[in-house]
Amino acid sequence: MKDHIVRVANEAEFILNRQRAEDVHKHAEFESNCAQYAADRKEEETMCDHLISAAKHRDHVTANQLKQKIVNILTNKHGAWGAVAQRSSCLFPLSSQMHDFWRLDYWEDDLRRRRRFIRNPFGSTHLDITCKSLEDYGPEEDVALRGRKGFRGQAVVSQIAETELMLEGDDDAASLLQEKEMDNLGGPVVLSCPAQIIAPVIVARGTLSITTTEIYFEVDEDDPTFRRIDAKVLVYSEGLHGKWMFSEIRAVFARRFLLQNTALEIFMANRTSVMFNFPDQATVKKVVYSLPRVGVGTSYGLPQARRISLASPRQLFKSSNMTQRWQRREISNFEYLMFLNTIAGRTYNDLNQYPVFPWVLTNYDSEEQDLTIPGNFRDLSKPIGALNPKRAVFYAERYESWNEETPPCHYTSHYSTTAATLHWLVRIEPFTTFFLNANGNKFDHPNRTFSGIARSWRHCQRDTADVKELIPEFYYLPDMFINSNGYCMGDRDDGVPVCDVELPAWAKKPEDFVRINRMALESEFVSCQLHQWIDLIFGYKQRGPEAVRALNVFHHLTYEGSVNLDSLASDPPLREATEAQIQSVGQTPSQLLIEPHPPRSSAMHLCFLPQNSLMFKDQMQQDVIMVLKFPSNSPVTHVAANTLPHLTLPAVVTITCSRLFAVNRWHNTVGLRGAPGYSLDQAHHLPIEMDSLIANNSGTNKRQITDLVDQSIQINTQCFVVTADNRFIQVCGFWDKSFRVYSSDTGKLTQIVFGHWDVVTCLARSESYIGGDCYIVSGSRDATLLLWYWSGRHHIIGDNPNNSDYPAPRAVLTGHDYEVVCVSVCAELGIVISGAKEGPCLVHTITGDLLRALEGPDNCVLPRLISVSSEGHCIIYYDRGQFCNFSINGKLLAQMEMNDSTRALLLSSDGQNLVTGGDSGVVEVWQACDFKQLYVYPGCDAGIRAMDLSHDQRTLITGMASGSIVAFNIDFNRWHFEHQNRY
C-alpha cells in the first residue's frame, strides 16, 4: 500500500512538474512573442518615423528649390523684379552676386555629354583661398611604397569568374520566382536596406526604401562620417533625401565601388543618374528585382530585362550591337568610346571611375593644325607612358627590377584618378569646390595647376609620375578652359599668372580647340587606330602577359578582383587603409574583351558597299532633283519631311499660305540598293509623289483647314507643326487664343488647346522619341510661352486621353516683354530658345527656369527665325539680314550680314552646317561655327518660304512663293575637312 502511495505521489509530482515546465515554456514563448511583436511594432514605428522625417527633408529640399526657382525668375534681368534687382545691385553689389555665377548642370544629352550651365546660388570667387607652396606636397613618396605600408602581402587574384547569363529569351524560372516573391510582399515598403549614396567626393550612408512605385533614399545625418563632410560640398550633392518615381527610371546598370561589384547606377528620365553601393551582391540582386524591368535602356540594342541590368560588362559588350554599328560607321568614335566607358563602369558619380578618353594629337605648337599629316597624331597602339622611348626604357627597367612585396608594375600612378579629373576641371563649379575640399581648401601650386594644353602634353611625355589620359570634356566643353569665375590661382615661376588655360597657337578660342580636337578624334587616322587604344584600356592588353609586353601594367590595387574587402572585415584599420589606397591610385575599367578588338571599316571601303551613302561620293549628280508644282498658286509656307522608312506613310507634308495642305508620298530613291525601303520598281521614280487628292483635285475638302485665323496674323512657317508620323498637323493664329490639332488624313479638327491670354503666334516641335512623343512649344502675343507634351500613343496634347479638352502645360516660360515671334525647342538639351518683337532672345529649360538672355550686337534686335541643334549651336536670324551663332551657354560665337531677306533656315543633324533660303530664291550652305560660305545652289525663279531635310540628310526640300516645291541633292560630307587638302 505504501509503495502504491509513493508511486502515485511520484506520478503526480512528475505530472505537476511537466505542467509547470509547460507553463514556464508557454510563458517564455508568450514573453518572446510579446517582445517580438513589440520589436516589430517598434521597427515599424521607426520606419514610419524614418519615412515621415525623410518626407519632411524632401519637402524642405523641394521647397528650397522652388523658392530659389521663383527668386531666379523674379529677380532675373528679364523677370518681374528685374529692374528693382538691377538697381539694388548698384546700391548693394553683394546682393546680386548669385546672378553672376554658373555651374555645370548634371543634365546629359544622348551622347552623355554634360554641357549646360545653370545659375549657381552658392557660387564664389574663392578670393580667400590661397595656393599650396611646394613644401605642402612633402617628399614625393612613391605610391607603391605607400601601398606596401598600408597593404602588405595582398597578391593579385584572378578575375572573379563570371556567371554566364543567357542574354537571349525570357528571364529564367528562378528570376520569375523571385519576381513573384517580391510581388507577394505587398505593403507600402517592398524592400528596405542599408546603402551608401555615391556622389562626386561624397560617400554617405543611409537607408534605401523601395515601394511598388517609388525609390526613397534617406541619408543618416547622425553618421560621424557624414557630419565631417563640408557643407559647401553637400549643396552640390543631389539625392541625399531623394525620391524617384518608377516611371522616371530609364536604365539600371550594375556598377563597382572600391573594386567590389556591389553598386548600382540608375539613369532617370530627367537625364541625370544616381548611384548606390550596397552591403553585398545578394542585396544588389534584390534591389534590381524590386525595380522596373528597364535593363540598360534602349540605346545599345539589348532587351529591357532585369538580367541585363545584372549582366557583367563583358556580357554587355558581347551582346550589344554597338561594335558592329561603330565598324559600319553608323556611330562616331566619340559615341563608341562613351558606350565603352559606360558599360565598363565609368561614371560621373564616382570621380575615381570617371570616363577616360585618349590624347589624339601631338602637335600643340604650330600656328596651324594640319589634320592630314600623320605626324600630328599620337600612336594609339602605345599607352601614354610608352610614347617617349626614354621613358619607356625607364618603366621597363622599373618592372624588371621590382623588389617590393607587392606585384610589379610599370606605373605607380594611373591614367584616370580623382585627382586627375579635378585637375582638368578645376575652373568650373562644382569641381572647383570639390578640388578645394580634397586639397585642404587650397588651390594647387601654380606650377602644378592645369594652365596650358601644350604644357600638360609635354608633362605627360616627360614626367615619370604623370601618365594622365584625357576626359570626355576635352571633346565638347570649351567652358572648362575659361576662368569665368575669376579665381586667383597664383603666378607660375616664370611670373605668368594662372588664369584661362593657354591654348595651342592653332586655336584662337576654346571653341576652336574643342572643335578641332573633336575633328581629330573622328578623323581617319584615329579611326584606323582606335581599336588598339581600346585593347589597352578596355581589352586584352589591359592585364596579363600582353599588358607586360605593351608596358601597360599599373598598381595592382587598380584592377578588378585584386582584393576582397569583406575578407578584411576582421581588421578594420587594414580595410580602411586598403580603401584609402584604392581611392588614391585610381581604378582600371572593367575588362570588356580578352581578344583583339576588331578594327573599324575604312570610309573608302564602306562607300563602295551597295547599302551605304556615307562619304566620298561622286558629285556628278545634279543639284536639283525635281520640281513639283501644285495646282494652287498659294505660296508653300511650311515643309515637313518625315521620311523615315519605318513610318506607315513616309511623306513630305506641305502647307500653303491659304492653309491647304498636301501629304506627298516619299519614295526612298536617293539611297542605293539595299537601303531601307528601297525597291527595284522605284528605281526610276522621283523621290516625291504629289498627294493624289491634290493632284486630282478630287478631295481638297480633306486637305483644307477652313477655321478662320485672326486677321492680324501673317501666315508663315512657324504657324504650323507636323507630328513625326505625318498624321497630325497643329496650327496656331486663331482668334480665340487657341491652337488646334487636325488629322492629316481627313482634315478634321481633333483637339483645341487653350492656355494663352492672347493670340498664339508661333509653334515649334522638339525631336521625337520612341512612340512619337515630343514637346510642343507655343508662343503668344501675351509675351509668354507654354511647353506642352504631345502623346504619340494617344495622338493628343497632354498625358491623359480622358482629359484632352483641358490639357495642362508642362511649364510656363516668362521673361519677354513683347509678342513672341519665333521659338525653337531641343528635348535632348532640355532647352527652349525664343525671340520676341523686341528685346533679346531668351533661353529657358524645359522645366521653366529662365537660364539666360542671348545678347547679340546692337544691330541684332528683331529676331525672326531660330534654329537650335543638339550639338549646341543656336542660330538666330534677325531683321535686316543679321545672323548670330550662340552657344547654348550664351556665348556669341560668330555673326554675319546677308543681303537676302531670309525666310527659312535649318541646321544639319550634326549641327555643323547651316542652310538658308529667302526672297532671292537662292539656297546657300554655310559652316555653322564661323559662317564660312560652303556652297551656293542655282537660283530659283521664286522666293523660298520654307525648307526641310530628308531623314538621311541627302535631300533638301524647299517650299516656294510660286506654290511649288523643289528637291535639291545635298551632301554635307563633301564639305568635310578630309575632302580638303588642308584643314
Buried (B, 14 or more C-beta within 10 A) or exposed (E): EEEEEEEEEEEEEEEEEEEEEEEEEEEEEEEEEEEEEEEEEEEEEEBEEBBEEBBEBBEEBEEEEEEBBEBBBBBBBBBEEBEEBEEBBEEEEEEBBBBBBBBBBBBBBBBBBBBBBBBBBBBBEBEEBEBBEEEEEEEEEEBBEBBBEBBEEBEBEEBEEEEEBEBEEEBEEEBEEBBEEBEEEEEEBBBBBEBBBBBBBBBBBBBBBBBBEBBBBBBBEEBEEBEEBBEBBBEBBBBBBBBBEBEBBBBBBBBBBBBBBBBBBBBBEBBBBBBBBBEEEEBBBBBBBBBBBBBBBBBBEBBBBBBBBBBBBBBBBEBBEBBEBBBBBBBBBBBBBBBBBBBBBBBBBBBBBBBBBBBBBBBBEEEEBEBBEEEBBBEBBBBBBBBBEEBBEBBBEBBEEBEEEBBBBBBBBBBBBBBBBBBBBBBBBBBBBBBBBBBEBBBBBBBBBBBBBBBBBBBBBEEBEBBBBBBBBBBBBBBBBBBBBEBBBBEBEEEEEBBEBBBBBBBEBBBBBBBBBBBBBBBBBBBBBBBBBBBBBBBBBBBBEBBBEBBBBBBBBBBBBBBEBEEBEEEEEBBEBBBBBBBBBBBBBBBBBEEBBEEBBEBEEBBEEEEBBBBBBEEEEEBBBBBBEBBBEBBBBBBBBBBBBEBEBBBBBBBBBBBBBBBBBBBBBBBEEEBEBBEEEBEEEBBBBBBEBBBEEEBBEBBBBEBEBBEEBEBBBBBBBBBBBBBBBBBBBBEEBBBBBBBBEEBEBBBBBEBBEBBBBBBBBBBBBEEBBBBBBBBBBBBBBBBBBBBBEBBBBBBEEEEBEEBEBBBBBBBBEEBBBBBBBBBBBBBBBBBBBEBBBBBBBBEBBBBBBBBBEEEBBBBBBBBBBBBBBBBBBBEEBBBBBBBBBBBBBBBBEBEBBBBBBBBBBBBBBBBBBBBBBBBBBBBBBBBEEBBEBEEBEBBBBBBBBBBBBBBBBBBBBBBBBBBBBBBBBBBBBBEEEEB
